[in-house]
Amino acid sequence: MKTTYAMLALPALLAACMTEPASNPESEAVDGAAFYAENCAACHGPAAMGNGPLAEGLPVQPANLTTLASGNGGTFPRNEVMSYIDGYLRGGHYADVMPEFGAGDLGPQIIVENEDGTGTPVPAALLAVTDYLESLQR
């Protein structure tokens, strides 16, 4: 069976329609704060303000992740955040600087309910770290 670009883009297109995640016991098993501390804090900083110990040596300053909602009209850009972390929405400097976490193991898939009532599988760690980042918004 041939894989087409449309087949590869389908999960991202479905993710764009997502609403809040459905309650799922598996998602509670992944600690978003721990994932962030282990994978993101070195660049984005322990408080997610873009000032981690490795930030100084990077060609592009890491984003302050606590202001994502305020920079988006007060709404946390959940789908865009997941796409950046996963590696789907990359362009320019992002591809060279930030790891593409979707290329690795982000845990079991959690079914997230879409606006139309269908479900989209999302890796548990991706969902957990996104929820954690949303909790840091100021």
C-alpha positions, 0 to 999 in steps of 0.5 A: 500500500502506498503512503500518500501525503494526504494519509500522513497529514490526516492525523494533524488535520484531525487534531486541528478539530480537537476540543478538550480531551476526554477523561481517560485514566491512561492520560493521568499516568503521564506526568506533564510536569515531569516530562517538561522537566526532563525534555524541555526545561534545559532550553525553556527554563524550569519556569518555562520562561525561555531562559534555560541553561542551554538557551544562551548557546542556541541560535534562536532564543527559546520561547517564553511558554507562559505567554502563549495564551496572552499572545493568542488573544487570551486563548491557549493555542492547544493544537498549535502547541501540540503540533510544534512539540510533535514536530508537525508544524515546523518551519525555519528555525524550529526544525534545527533547534527544537527536537521533533518529539513526535519521532520518538515514543510519546507513550500510549495513544489517548482518544481525544474527542473532536467537536463532531464527536469522533475521536483522534488518537494523541500520544499520552505524553504529548497531551500531558505536557500540553496540559501542563503548559496550559496550566502555566499561562499567565 
